[in-house]
């Protein structure tokens, strides 16, 4: 990566910065401009046909209100074009206009950001921590939120972190030479590990092979401190940061699962070839069931049935179908035997003879029993030969039957199948006494390895997969508990020894950054010099390129730019208050200044008046604007060289001098219509609320007075489509219904009194009736008799307890009632009757009783006597 950056910095194909100005220019920062001659090339150049000189905008943000007036005109004029220098974005001139360096470092050959600049973008991977690149720079410009690590001195032993742009490298403290060792962004939290690179967006970018949020671990299939890939052909290797990279399992070519072949081999054409004794299962899986003449034994293998048996039962091997001409053996149900009929002479043929119906004839020399004269008629083979497909065949020295991959079975006299996962097998030193249990696999299905004559999925502990054939599991050496790649390359050791670099040692080497964990000397994380664990946050001490130890992590810089790393104390210490960044303690080790009125001079921050021109230090550049522009004088005089007349350099920006931009007619119209619409909406809502209240009161009044509702016209019906009527609570509805029923009853009562000729008041009582307060709730005695209440009811106000006899109807009471309508004692309501009037009425109403209490006695109630 370092060499790539060197090529980037020195390549002649870099975009060249703006040439040194031979004509006058205007150099501007946000708020101020100076006209003169300059060699500064940082920022972007604005050009407009309305301005005689080019205008250089220094880094910063510019808006339509930025002073002076010259900038305001250029930024708001469509004819203005921009030409950015090296490292700056070539964006369109839209406001706000940001002039900012892309993430990276711009190197200027001369001080004050002058000359043809070279730009190094933020690298995608970190620079090598142990190497650096010499820099020949007069000024350095850094993008925001970025830092660089440089080494100074002849031995490059002093490591300095630069956070800010440097207008003059010679003003840095104790600088004799400069070499670049790191460029990184500070936007990531937490910081990336040594393998990762923080991007400008705040994400750690990991190189190939690394993984984790901070790029702190190797991805699966990668090993070593540089996380390199496992060897080709390996599906699993000894991976990880501390891994050796040795292959633990190889890639399987044409696995059985590729063609749905369980106990067979997939060919290049996708066809499945089953092992001997296997065939397609009823569910369609290839090579998953035992073929005819074989049965599934207790080891999951398809073994051949006993000689003469055509079909036998799985598990037991009991024969339930014998071959033609054979019958089940009553003594051994797994076998079938031939029935030897007698010859015509009545004799029984001996072994190796067969009965042709007349005489006994000898079998073929290959048969120990037969049903005919040829070798195809054998039912049993002689010793040393085995029955296979109706013939007797021989075997080789490993017991493999001729012309097949099957093995001779001395017990059955047949050629038997190999174990299910074996493609080939044999019995070493095969002879007539060899047992089928001695069979050993010599080849395995893809995906299986050979261990002690058996095909298994992985090598057992204490063995390793031989790299010679990637098939055979080989035993580790005696000192290794586990090994890989070779018998003596130990991953773990027997006894109390520790595995270190493949060797068994009693303790971890003192010169290695390793710790003893789980019986091995585990290498520390590459970020650490020494550690207490394998994680990147378990460091005990740090290497020079990552010197800051913080919460178990080794970091390249202090977390604050106002701090520096003190090697003596091994901690971060604050800079002097005059410094915004520094290389050491005190005011003479500043790398940038914290005050906007100070500049760096030999490592110290000194106050300046920026030439007395009213300008200040440019933010982010650490230099006065007046220092970037010079106005030469005519030789031998103090008169400045005449410059093109450019207006607006010193004048403040005038924005909308007439009191603001005048609104267009359509804008005024829209605002007026909007106000009218809002007023109409408020008025409509108010009217709707008032109508709802009025309708509610009207409904309550109509219900109380039992007034029929008026018919609803078309206007009201149309209005109901856009508004809802008043909502009356349920309790109020019930009260209105009760009041309506009471009013109806009172109307019926008044109507009944009217038929009898009795005048009533507004409350429905007869005007001639006295209304004593104690009888206010009872019916009064009718003046006409008839169905009036009993005297008991009139006095007590209670309903009668027995049937009331009907009274004869007379006209005297009616006539008296009529005469009373026009008498002077008649009142309009019970409330206006005096005590005397009530007494007179009571006497008149009771004229058919015997007079009593007329005022002559002591108990008289006549008010006129009182």
C-alpha positions, 0 to 999 in steps of 0.5 A: 500500500505504501508503494501505491501511495508513493506512485499516487503522489509522484505520478506525472498524470496527476491533475495539475493545479492552477498555474502560478498567477501572472495576472492579478487575482482576487483571493477571498475567504468567507467575509473578506477579499484582497486583490493582488498577486498570489502563488496560492493554488488551494481552493477553487477559481471563480470566473465571470465575464463581469469581473476583470480578474479571476477570484480564488475561493479558499476552503469554506462555505459560501452563501448568497449573504456572504460578504463582500459584494463582489462575492455576492454578485459572483455567487448569485450570477448564473454566468459564473463558472468554477474551476477547482484545484487538485483534490477539490470537488468539481461541483456545480455552483449552487448555494450554499457553495462548499469549497472543501478538500476531498478526504485525503492529503494535499501536498504543496511544494512551497509554503502558503499552499503554493505551487503545483499540488499533489493529492493523496486520497484516503487509502482503502487499506492502512499503510504498513506500520513499519515503513514510511515515505519521505515527504518533500513539502512546503505546506500540507492541507488536510481534509476535515476529520482526518489525521496523518502520522509523520516521523521526524528526525534523521532516525525517524524515531519521533512520531508526530500526529498532524490534525490540521493543515500546515501553511509552512512546514518549516514552522513546525517544532524540531523538524529536520525531515518529514516522512509519512507513515499513516493517513486515517480518518477519525470518524469511526467510533470505536476506532478500527483495528490495525488492519481496518481503515476508517472511511469518511462515512465513519465505517471501518473498511476491511481488506480481503480476509478480515472481518468484524465491526473493527476488522479485528478478526480473520474471516472463515477460511483465512489464517495468520496475522495478515488473514491470507486464504487457506490453500486451494482445495481446502474446505476447512483449514487451521484458520484464524489470526493464530492459525497455521493454514494447514488443510483439515478437510479437502474439497469433495469433487462429485459428492454423492449428494450431487446426483442423489446417490447414497451409496454410490459414485456420481459420474462426470455425466451426473449418472450414479453408479451404485456399490455392489449389493445396492439398488434404487429404493422405493422412494426414488433415492439411488443406491439406498436399498439392498439389491435382490440376493442381498440383505441389510445387516446390523452394520448398515451394509448389504451382505449377500444371502446364503448360497442358493437363496434368492431373497432373504430377510433384512437383519436376520438373513433368513431365506424366504425364496430359494433358487429354482430346484432348491429347497429350504434347509430345515436345519438352517433357515438361511440356506437352501439345498438341492434335492437329489432324486434317485437314479433309475437304478435306485441309487443316490448320486454323491457330491460333485455328481448330478443325476441325469435321470438315468445315471450319476454324471460328474460335475464341472471341475469348478463345482463341488455340487451342480445341477448339470455338466457345465460350470454354469450349472454349479450350485456350490464351488470347490475350495478356493473359488467363489460363486458369483453370478452363476459361475465359480471365480477365483480371487487375488491375494487380497480376496477380491473376486476376479472381474469384480470389486467384491470380496470372497466370503469363505463362510458362504462360498460366495463373493460378498459386497464391501462395506457400504461407504467403500468403493473397494476393499480387500483382506490382506493375506487372504486364504481359506481361513480368512473371515469376512470380518477382516475386510478393510476398505481401500477406497471410499466414497467422495466426502469420506476418509480412510481410517484403519481400514474404514471409511469415516467422515473425518479423521479421529483425534490423534490422526491427520489427513495425509496431504499425499492422497487427501484420503488416508488418516495418518497417526500423529507422533507420540508427543502430539495430542493433535497434529495437522499437515505432518505427524510432528506438527503439533496443534496440541501436545501430550502431558503438560507441554505447550504447542508453539509453532507446531512444536511441543515446548515446556513454556512459551518463548520469552521473545514472542508476543504469545500467551499460554491458553488451552495448552498452546502458545497463542500469538497476541492480536497483531495490534498488541505487543504483549497481551493477556488474551487473544482479543484485540482489546486484551493488550498489555503493551503496545507497539510503536505504531500504535502506542496509546493503550486505552481500555485494553486496546492499542490505538494509533492516536489519543482520542482528543486532538488537543492531547499528545502521547507522552512516551515517558508516562505512556499516557495522553497529556493535554496540550498547552492552551495556545495549541489546538494540537501539539507534539509535546508539552509547553507552548513551544510544541504547537502544531496548530493554534487555537486562537483565530488571531494567532499563527504558528512560528517555530512551534509557538503561536504568536499574535498577528494583526494580519498586515493591518488590513483588517483581515484575519486568520483564515479558518482551517488554513492557519494563515492570514489572508494578507499573507497569501496576496502581495501588491508589489510596488513600482521599482524605486518608489512606494507606489503600488503597481496599478491593478484592474479596477474591480468594484465590490471588493471592500463593499459589504454585500447589499441584499434586497436594498429596496427593503426586500424583493417585491412580490409578484402580482400572482404571489399577492393574489395567492396570499389574498385568496388564502386569507379569504379562504381561511376566513370563510372556513372559520366563519363556516365553522362558527355558524355551524356551531351556533346552528347546532346550539340553536337546534338543540335548544329548539328541540328541548323546547319543542319536547317540553311543550309537545310542539310538533316539529315543522316540516323540513324544507329542501334547504334543510335537507340539503344542509344535513348532507354536510353537517350533523345535527346536535347530539342530545345525551341519552339522559336528556332524551329520556327526560324529554320523553317523560315530559312529553308523556306527562304533557299528553296526560295533562292535555287529556285531563284538560279536555275531559274537564272541558267536556264537563264545562269546568274552566281550567287554569294553565296548569290544568286545574279547575278555576273554581277548585281550591288548591290546598297545598296538602292536596296538590297532587290529588284529583279534586271533587267534580262539581258535576258529580259523576265519576268524581273521586270519593270524599276520602280521596279528596281529603287524604289525597290517596286513591280509594280503597273500595269501589266508589258509588256513582253520584247522580248528575246534577246541573246545579254545580255546572250552573254555579261554575258558569256563574263563577266564571264571571264573578269577582272572586274568580282568579286566574290561577291557584297561586293568586287565590287569597286565604279568604277567597279559598274559604269562600270557595270551600263554603260554596262548594260544600253548600249541600253539606250541613253548615258548620263552623260559620264563625260563631264558635270558638273553633271557627276558621272564618278569616273575616272573624279574625 
